[in-house]
Amino acid sequence: STVLKQIEQSGDMRMECGFLILVLVLALLGTQTTRVLGAVGTSSRPYEQSNLAVPSAAMMGRCPKKCGNLSFAYPFGMGTGCFRNPDFNLTCVVEGSTGTSRLFLRDGITEVAAGHGSGIEVGWSPEISISYTETVPVRSGVDVYNMSSWSPPGRSFLLFDASINVTGCGFDVYMLDHDLNTTSKVCSTTCPGGEITETMAMQNCNDTWCCSVRFFFNFNGFQFSFVRRRGEEGRVNYTSPLWNKISVTTDDAILLWYVADQQRCADAEADVATYACLSSNSSCTDNDFTYSGYQCYCDGGYVGNPYVRGGCSRDKGYKPNQQVTNCTRRCGNIDIQFPFGLEEGCFAREVFQLNCTNTTTSTLQMKDDDENQVTYINIEEGLVEINYTADYYNLRFSANYIDEESNLYMSSYWHTSSVQWAVANLTCQEAQMDMSRYACVSSNSTCLIVNSTMNGFYGYRCKCSPGYQGNPYVHTGCQDINECTNTRGICEEVCHNTVGSYYCTKCPPKMDYDTTTMQCTSIKRQNIYIGIIIGLSSGFGVLFLSLSGVFIVHKWKSHIRRQMRRKYFRKNQGLLLEQLISSDENASDKTRIFSVEELEKATDNFHQTRIVGRGGHGMVYKGILSDQRVVAIKKSKVIEQGALSYLHSAASISVFHRDVKSSNILLDGNYTAKVADFGASRLVSIDQTHIVTNVQGTFGYLDREYYYTGQLNEKSDVYSFGVVLIELLLRREPIFTSESGSKQNLSNY
């Protein structure tokens, strides 16, 4: 009732009733029943008192690990004793009419979606793709509706990123905040002119029958209230079922999960009885998103499940021998060399399996990944060129998260990027201990360590030895390089190629090396004399032209400076000052205007030894005039006319704005731009170039380096201003809906 009163007082809508009773109708459609595997976990005991006993190996073997095509592993599970605590209790629902399996989290309404992986990835990614849908019936004569409140299903979850699509005809959508007892309008939907399907509206969610709300780092979930706008009642067509309901659907929603029974890793490791990272060769990582809880990962060189004993094992997933012979090695104009491949038996491990979706357009993608396009594979340098087609804030590299596979790609969050890869999470010494799985099978190849600037050691890869080129991952793949023919001028005279190298010799006496024919030829003295004469003449000519050019440019710049001085002298009323001095009878002979040349002579060309003081607006010099008078001469600073430049450099204490956007740039009566809203600003001492702080600002304008590292500097404001310029040039909002219906960041457009 408080929510309805606030909406009524805002004047946006006429309220016809003080209370609404939300009736939830559960209809079972079809003739067959729905089958449920596992119970929806709701524990009456506090989280800390949950049963944290790890199931035995025998019990673990009986626990389900899949629901349809979606897989999961402990600490998640279904059935008694198969999950760590109620937060990780799953439910598998099999639709009786279609046989489709659906996997739900403990609340029974939050569905696990396929998303960018194959279920819940334990030990690799803390992300879970989810789906939530609710339908609110619309009745004639009722103007206000409420949806059920949704929140993350337990303390172990955080809504990391989600777009909520609301479909309906002629409603204002309000966000309900129960903690603050407030409401706020977040979006509106209008009624379409004609018939429209729900699929059409969802594909192009542009406020016509559909509007979208974006969430980041949400702890409390969400609940909406829907208020019909005046004037829209007459447009409702109650004959169509699409006009008689309000649908709330998530679009690309991501949950983060973590173990929440302890605050940090240090606390968890001290409590051996409840510590979740049970496997040897596993590590604990603090949850930096909520600063509460932790996650477990297998150490470098190990893969598997760190939450069970013996779950992390050595990386043995690489198969150095191609299993079949008739493999497709091209996708359009892109070469696909081993260890990568398209068909089964043509790649060394699953993370190297690719999918050629269109040979005409050379569309090559990672397995089970339709968002990132592979444009080039560099076997020699261990690089894959990736063209990211997804939204900047939603980039996922799904090849990283194949179940029971190693994390071999170092993802990058730029629109187009070279991604490093390794063949296994092993050092060279560890890999060479098992030659049956050693990747560097070609003779004349060597092993290299792959390191990430962010995560350190990643694994190893192979490269042909110096003097060889080719594919080190196949037998006889590294072939000798003929340096003499491939690199012209590698020798000053005669070049001789050898296997893996080369050497140089001089031409015989009275012979000279011809770089065109690459042979030794007879010397003709007249050619030498002619060459010397031509060389000297050309040299002196170039020198003369260079000196002439320097002299002309110097004179031209001096002329420009004199013109600028005269211009500013007139602009600053210098002529009027001369007239006033000459007409003033009380002015003494000592009152005069000095030229720049006189001031430079008086201060020894503004030499540093003449500096006597520094002010906020200039430097003070000791000057000796031609009549030997000693005077103080102040040389003003050149200050750029720009608000950001002033805040960053000219102010006595630097100011980083942190929220530069179009709505914070105001115009005065003379259309001069003014920067406003310093609520998020930070003061920085003059000797600091950056500070580390919590990320704050407006999505779409945030500097991506500041977003991921937390390091704030003056370039962060410059990046945000660049987004404003692109906004003006393209006439688009910083986060807009593309033609395909997905949200897209303007800086990646």
N, C-alpha and C positions, 0 to 999 in steps of 0.2 A: 504494500500500500504506500510505503514511503516513496518508492520509485515512481509510482503512478502520480502521486501528489507533485513530485518535482517536475514531471513531464507536463502536468496540467498547469503548474505555475509558470512554466516557460512560455506559454502562449502559443506553442507550436501546434497544439491539437485540442479539440473539444473533448473532454472526458465525459463519457456517459455512465460510467460506473466506477466505484472506488476500489473494488477488488475484482480480480480475475482468478478463477480456479482453473489451473492447467490440468486437463484430463488427458492422461496417457492411455491410448488405445493400442493394444498389441494384437494385431490380426495375424492369424496363421493361415497362409495361402497354400493352395494345392491339396491334393488328396493324400500325399505321403507325409509322414511325420519328420521332424528334425531330430537328428541324433547328436548328442553332446559328449565329447571325450574330455574327461577331467572336470573338476569343479571350479567354479568361479571363486577364487580365493578371497575370503574376507576374514581376517583374524580379529578376534575380540581382544587379544592380548596386545600390549604395547610392542612396538617394533623391537626394542632392545631385548624383550623376553621371548622372541620367536625362537623356534627350534632351529639352531644353526648347525646341527650335526650333519656331517657329510655322509651321503648314502654310501653303502658298501659297493664294491665292484659288482657283486651279484645283483643287488637291487638296481644299480645304475644300468646294468645290461637289460633289465626288464622295463626301464623307463622309456616312454616314447621320445623320439628325437626329431620327428617330422610331423607336419600337419599339411597334407597335400604336397605342394612343391616347396613349402617353407620349412626350413630346418632351424633347430635351436639346440642349445646344450646347457648343461649345468653352469651357473646357478639357476637358470630357467628350467622349468619342467612342468609335467602334468601328472597328477596323481599323488597320493600320500608318499612323502619321503623323497620325492624326485626334485624338489626345489629348495633353495636355501632358506627363504622366508616367504610369507604370503605375497609380498610385492612381486615376486618372480613366478607366481603360480599362473599357468596358462590354461586356456580353454580352446579345444578344437571342436568346431561345429561343422557337421557334415549335412548339407542341405539334402533332404530326402528326395526332392523332386529332380534335382540336377546332379547330385553326387559331388557337388563342389565343396571343398574343404576350406574353412575360414578359421584363422587363428586369432584369438582375442587375449588381451592382457587381463589382469585379475578383476577389473571392474565389469567385464563382460560386454562392454560397449565400445571399447577402443580396440580396433582391429589392426593387426600387424599386416602391413602391405608389402608387396614385393619390392617396391621402391628401387633403390640402386644396388641391392644385393639379393640374396636368396633367403632372407629371413632375419634372424637375430644373430649377428656375428659376435661370438664370444672370443675375447682375446685379441681382436683386431680393432674393431670400431665400436665406440660407445653410442652409436646412432641406431635408432630404430625408426623405419618409415611406418607411419600409422595412418589410419583412415577413420574418420568419425562422421556419421550422418544422422541428422534428426529432422523429422518432418512435423510441422505444426499446422493442424487443420485451420482453415479460415472459414468463419461463419458470418452470415449477413447480420448487420447491425452491431457487430463488435469491432472496435477500433484498435484495441491494444491487446497484444499477445506476448507471452514470455516463453522462452525455451528453457529446457532443463539445464542446470548448471553442469558444465564439464570441467574437470580438473585432472591433472596428472594422477594416474592410479597408484599413488603411494609416494612415500618420501624418497624412494630410489629413482625418481624420474623428474625430468625438467623438460618443459616444452621449449625446445631450442629455436625452432623456426617453423612457421606455419602461415599459410594463406587460407582464410576462412571465406568461402563464397556463400552469399546469402541470396536466394532467389525468391522473388515474390513481386506482387503488383502494387506499386504505389505506397511503399512503406519507408519511414525513417527508422534507421537501425540505431539503437542506443546500447552502449556498453554499461553493464551494471557492475559497480564496484561495492561489494558488500562490506569490505573492511572500512572504506571511507564513507559508506552510505551515500554514494553519489551516482549520477548517471552522466554520460557524455555521448553526444551524437557522433557516430563514426562513419556512416555512409547512408546513402538513400538509393531506392530503386524506383523506376518509373514504369508505367504500363506501356507495353509495345503497341504500335498502331494496329497490327494484325495478329494473326495466329503465329505462335512461336513455340518450338519444342524446348524442353528442358535442356537437351543436349546442345542445341544451338545457343541458348543463353549462357551455358557454362563455358562453351568454347570461346565466346567473346564477352567476358564479364565486364561490361562498360557502363554500368548503372542503368541500363535498360533491362528491367526484369531481373538484373543480377548486379550485385556490388560486392567488393572484396575488402577484407580487413586483414592486415599483416601483423603477426606477432613475432617478437624476438625475446628470448630469455624470459619466458613466462613461467612463474612458479605457481600461481593460483588458479590457472585455467581461465575460463571465460563463460559469460552468460549474457545473452542479448534480450532486449525488449524491442518489440516491433510496433510502431504507431502509424496507423494509416493517415496519409496526408489529406488535407481538405481538397476537394475537387477531383479526387481520384476515384470516388465511389461509383460515379456514373460510368466509368470506363471498364469496370469489372465485368467480364463475361463469365457468368456462373455456369454456363453450359459446358465449358472446357475444364477438365480436372486440373490442368496446370494453373488455373487462376484461383483455385480453391485451397491453396496450401502455401506454406512458407518452408523452404528447404534450407538447412544449414549443413554445409559439406566442407570438409578439409581438402586442401589442394597442396600436395607435396609437403606434408607435415612431418617434422622430425622430432622425436623424443631422444633425450640423452639419458642413459641409465648408469648407475654407479652403486657401489656398496655403501650404504648410509648408516651402518651400525656403529661407526666410529667417525670422528671428525676428520682426522688426517692420518697419513700413513704411519707416522711415528706412534700415534695412539693405537692403531690397529696392530702393528708389529709387536707392541708391548703386551697385547692381550692374545696370547697364543691360542687360547680356546676358541676365539671367534675370528681369528685372522683368515681372510678369504683366499689369499694367494698361497695355495697349498702345494703346488708343484715345485719341485726343485727347478733351478734355472728360470725362475720367474721373478718379476719385480713389481713393486707397488708404485702407483703414480697418484698424486693428489688430484682431486677434482677441482680445477682452477675456475670452473664456471660458477660454482656455488660456494666454493671454499668450505665445503662440507662433504665428506665421503671420499672414496678412492676407487681406482680401477686396477686391475691386474693385467700384466702383459708378459708374454714369454720373452726371455732375453734374446739378444741378437744371435742368430744362428740356430734358434729353436722355434718350433711352430707347435700349435696345438692349443689345449685348454688349460690356462694357468690356475683355474679354480678347482681342479681335481688333482689328486696325488699322481705323479708320473704323467701329467697331461702334456708337458712341454718336452718335445723330443727333437733330435737333430733334424735339420732340413735335408731330407732325402728325396725330394720331389723331382729333381732334374733327371731327365732321360737323355743321355748324350747321343743316342743313335736314332735316326729317323726310321720309323717302323714300316712305312710304305714308300714306294718308289715313284708313283705317278702323282706327286703333289702339285697343286696349283701354286705357282710362285709369283703371280702378278695379279693386281687388282687395278684394272685400267692402266695408268702409267706409273703405278707404285710397285716397286720391287718388294717381295716378301721372302726374306731369306731365313733359313733355320738359324736360331731356335724358334722363330715365329712360324706360324702356319695357319691354314684355314681348316683343313679336314683333319679328322681323327688320325693319329699316327704321324702327322706332319709337323707337330710342334713338340718342344722339349718338356713343357709343363703347361698346366691349364691357364696360367696367367699370360702366356704367350699366344693363346688362341685368339684369332682375329675373325672378323665377319665382313666379307665383301658384299655389301648390299646393292651396289650399282657399279658395274664395270665401265659404263659409259661416262659417268661423272667421277670415277675413281673414288667412290665413297667407301672408305675402309674404317671399321670401328672395332673397339674391343668387344670381347664376348659379353653379352647381356648388358650392353651399354649403348644407348641410342642418343646420348647427349654429346659425346666427345668424338671428334673425327680425327683419325690418324692420317697425316698428310705425307710423312716421310719416315723411314726407318734407317738409321745409321748404325750398321753393325760394328764398324771399326771404332767409332767413338762412344758406343753405348748410349745412343740418344734416340728418342722417339718424338717427332714433331706432332704436337696435339693442337687441334683447333677447337677450342671450347665453344660450344654452341649454347650452353646453358646459361642461366642468369648468374651473374658474378657472385651473389651471396649464396647460391645453391649448388656450386660446383662440387661434384663428387666424382672421384676416379674409381669406379666400381671394380676395376681389375685388381685394385689393391686388396679387396675383401672377399676373395674366393675362399670358401670354407676349407680349412686344413691346408691352405697354401701359404707361401711366404709373402710378406709385404715387400715387393721387389721394385716398386715404382715410387719415385720421390715426386709427389704431386706438386704442381705449381698453380697459383691462383691468378694467372694472367690470361688475357683473352687468347693469345697464341703463345706457346711456350715449348721449349725443348725439355723433355722430361728424361732424367737419367733412369737407368734400370740396371739391375744386377741379375745374375742367373741363379744365385742361391745366397741365403744369409749365412755364409761361411767365409772364413779367412782363406787365403790361398793355401796355407799349410794344412788347415783342416780339410779342405776340398781334396788335396793331393793324397790324403790318407786313404781315400776310397776312389781308386782310379776307375772303377766301373761306373761311377757317376760324375767323374771329372769332366767339366765342360770343354776345356781347351784341348781338343782331340787332334788338331792339326799340328804337324811338325812345324817348327819355326814360329810357334805361337808362345805367348807368355800370359801370365795371370796378373791382374791388376785389382787393387782394392777400390771399392766404390764408397765414398764418404758423402754424407749430406751435411750442408752447412747448418741445418737446424737440428738434425737428430744424430749426427756423428756417423759411426760405422753402419753401413747398409748391407754389404756383402762383397762378392767379387764378380768380375767379368773377364773376358778374354780379349786379347789384341794381338795382331800379327807382330812379330819381332821387327826391329828396325831393318829396313832394306827389303821388307816383304809387305804385300797387301793382299786383301781378300777376306774370306770368312774363316776365322779361327775355330768356329764351332763345328766344322765338317772336316773329314779327313782330306788331306792335300788341299785344304782351302786357302792356305797362305802361299802365294806365288811370288817369285822374285820380281823386284822392280828394276826395270832398265833405266837407271838414273840418267844415263847419257842421252837417251832419246826423250825421256819424259821431262827433264829439267834442262833447258838450254842455258848455256853459260855456267854450268856447275863447275867446269874446269876452265882455266884461262886458255889452255891449249887443247891437247888431245885427251879425250876421256875414254877409259876402258872399263866396261861393265864386268862384274864378277857376281857369283851367286851370293846374294845378300849384301853386296857392297859395290864399290867402284874405286878406281885410282886414276890419277892424272899424270901425264908425261908432257915434256916440251917437244916442239918440232925440231927436226934436224937443222944444222947450220944453214944459213941462207934460205931458210923456209919460214913462212909465217902462217899462223892459223887463221883460216877464213871462217868466221862465225856463220856465214850464210850456207856454205857447202859443208861445214864441219870437217874440213880437211886441211892439211898443210899445203901451202902454195908458195911459189917463188916470190922473193921480195923484189920489187921494182923501186929504185931509189927516187925516180922522179915522182912516183906516187907519194913517197914519204915527204918530199919537199913541198909538193902541192898541198898535202894534208896539213903540214905545219903552217904554211901560209894561210890556208883557209881557216885553220883553227885560231891562229893569232888574230886575224882580221875579225873573225866572228866574235872572239872574246872582247877585243877592244870596242867593237860596235855595241855589243850588249852592255858593256860597262858604261859607255857614253850615254846610251839610251836610259840606263838605270839611274845614273846621276842626274840626267836632265829631268827624268820623271820625278825624282825625289825633290829637286829644286822647285819644279813647277807646283807640285803638291804642297810644298811648304809655303810658297808665296800665296797660293790660293787659300790655304787655311788661314794665313795671317790676314788676308783681305777679308775673309768671312768673319774673323774675330773682330776686326775693326768695325765692320758693318754692324755686327751684333751689339758692340759697345755703344755705337752711335744710336742704334735703335732703342736700346734700353735707357740711354741717357735722355732721349726725347720722351720715351714712355713714362719715365719716373719724374717728369717735370724738371729736367735739368736746365732747359732753356729758361724757364720761369725763374729758377734759382739764380742763374746768371744775371737776369734783369733786376731781380730784387737786390742782389749784392751791389751791382753797379749804380742803382738808383738810391741806395741807402747812404745818406750823408754821414751817418754814425759808424759805418763799416770802416774798419781800419785796413791798412795795406796787408795786414796778415790774414785777413779773411779772403780766401780764394778757393777755387776748385782745382784739385790735382788730377792729372791724367794717370792712367795705369803705368805708363813708362816711368813717370816721376816717382810713383810709389814703389815700383820694383827697384829703382835705383837707390831709393832711400833705405830700403830694407835688405839690400844685397840679394835681390830677387827672392824675397821672402825666405831667407835662409833660416834653418832651424836654430842657429845660435842667436838669432834676433828675437826668438819667442820669449815673451815675458809673462804670458798668461793665457788661459783657455777659458772661454765662456760657453754658455749654452747655445749661442748662435754664431760663434766664430772664434778666430784665433787673434790674439793681440801681439803685435810686433813692435820692437824698438826701431824708430826711424830717424835718420839724420838727413835733414833737407840740404839743399845746395848752399843755403846761407848758414850752415852748421847748427841750425836749431835742432834740438832733440825733441821728437814728438812720439806719441803713441798712435799706432796705425792698426785698426781692426779690420781683418779680412773675414767677411761673412761666409758661413758655410753654404754650400749648394744643397738644398733640401728638395727631394723629389715631391711633386705634388700628387700624393696618393695616400689614402687613409691607412691601408695595410702597411705600406712602406714606413709611414710615420710610427705606427704602433710597434713595428718590429725593430726599427733602427734609430729613429729620431728621438723617441721618448727617452727620458732619463732612466726609466725601468721598462724593459721590453714587455709587450702585452701580446700573448697568443690568444686570438679570439675564440677558436674552437667551434664556432657555429656560423660560419659565413654561408649564407644562402640568400636567395632572391628576396624572401620576405624580411630579411634583416638589413637590406640596402634601401635607404630612403632617399627621396629627392626633395630639395628645398625649392623655394620660389624661383631660383635661377637654374633649376635642373642640375644642381651640383649633387653628386652622390655622397651620402653620409652613411657610415657603418653604425648600426644600432644593435641593441640587445647584448650586453656584456655579461649576462648571467652565467655563462659557461666559461668565461675568460680565465686565463691564468697569468699571474705576474711572474716574470722570469728575470733574474739578475742579468746585467749587461754582459757578464763573462760566460754565460751559459748558452750553448747552442741548441739544447733540447732537454726535455724532462720526461720521466716515465710516470704516467698517471693512468687512472681508469679511463676507459674509452667513453667519450661523451660527445654528442652531436646529433645531427639529423642524417638518417640513412639516405643514401643517394648522393650526399655531399661529402661523406667521410673519406678521408685519405686512406686508401687501402693499406699502406704500410703502417700508419698509425693504428688502424683497426686491428691488425694482427700482432703488432709488436708492443703497442701501448706507448711508443716513443713519440712525443709531441714536439714538433719544431715549426719554424715559420713556414716551411714548405707545405705543411698541412693546410694552412689557411689559403695558400696560393692554389693548391689542388682544388679546394672547395670553390674558389673564385673561378677556376677554369670550368667547373661544372655549370656555374651560373652563365658563363659565356656560351657554352654549348646549348644551354636551355634557351637563350635568346636566339641563337642562330637556327636551331632546329624546331623551335616552338613546341617543345615537349617537356613534360615534367621529369624530374630526376629519376623516378621509378614509375614506369608507364606500362600499359598493356600492349604487347606486340600484336601483329596481325594474326598470329597463331593462337592468341588468347592467353599466353603466359606472361607473367610479370618479368620485366627486363630492366636492367640498370642502364641509365643513359650513357654512362662513361664507357660501357661495352658495346653500345649500339653501333 
